[in-house]
């Protein structure tokens, strides 16, 4: 049961990120900090390949750095979303959807 709850939490977290990046408000329960940090790092890392502009890739690299140092959360993403560029938001949204698809199809963990 514990593993199933963790899988549900990761899927909820990814779905919440997608909605946040689309500009919607989302209920954010407390997530396991390690899972949250790992998924955010995966999203930011994957988003670099979806970003169109160098400035966006630089922003995503800075977010990876912050995440590795423990300074990233889904709640922070909700606060950042209104001020980030459409390219960064789109790259993160596509990356979150891509990771969600991988997780659903293969139940693999990237981190």
N, C-alpha and C positions, 0 to 999 in steps of 0.2 A: 504494500500500500504506500509506503514511504517513497519508493522510486516513482510510482505513478503520480504522486502529488508533485514531485520535483519536475517530472516531464510536463505536467499541466502548468506549473508555474513558469517554466521556460517558454512554453507556447503563449501563455498570457502576457509575459513580459515582451516577447517579440511582437505580438499583436498590439500591445499598448504602445510600443515604440512606433509602429507603423501609423497608428492613429495620431500620436503626438506630432510626428513629422508631417502629417496631413493638416495639422492645425486644430485638431479636436482635443477637447478635454477628456481625460480618462481617469477612472478610479485607480489609484495606485496603492495596492496593499504593500505590506512589508515583504520584500524578497530576501532570500538567502544572499547575503552580501557577496560571497564568493561566486555564486552562480551569476548574479547580476553583473559583477565586474567582468567575469569571463565572457558573458554574452555581449556586453557592451564593447569589449575589446575586439571580439569577433566581428561585430557589426561595423565598427570604425575601420578595422583592417580591410574588410571586404569592400567597404564604401569607397576606399581610395581608387579601386579599379573602375568604379562607376562614375566618379567625378570627372567633369569635363575640363575644369580649369585648374591650373597650378595652384592658385590661391586657395581653392577648395581642398586640394590634396594637402596643402600646408596646414589648413585648419584641422583636417582630419588627423594628420600626424600629431598635432598638438593635443588633440583629444585622446589619442592612443597613449601619449606620454602621461597625461593626467590620469588616465585609467590605470596604467601600470603603477603609478604612485598612489593609487587608492583614492583619487579625487574625482570619481565619476559615479553618477547614479542616474536612474531613470527620472527621478524628480528633477535633477539638474538638467536633463535633456528637455524636460517640459518647460523649464525656465529659459533655456537657450533657444528653443525652436522659434519664437517670435522674432529674434534678432539675427538669425542665421540666413545665409543666402539660399535662394531656391535650389541652386546646384548642390550645395552641401546637404540640404534636407532631402532632395530627391535621391542623392547617392546613398544616404543612410537608410531611407525608406526601402529602396530596391535591395540593398544589402540585407536588411532585416527580413524582407520577404524571401530572399534567396536562402538565408540560413534557416528560416522556418520551413521552407520546402525541403531542404536537405534533412532537417531533423525529423520531419514527418515521414519522408520516404525511406530514410535509411537509419533513423534513430542514432546518428553519429554525433559525437561531440567534437567540435573543432578545437577547443582548448584543452 
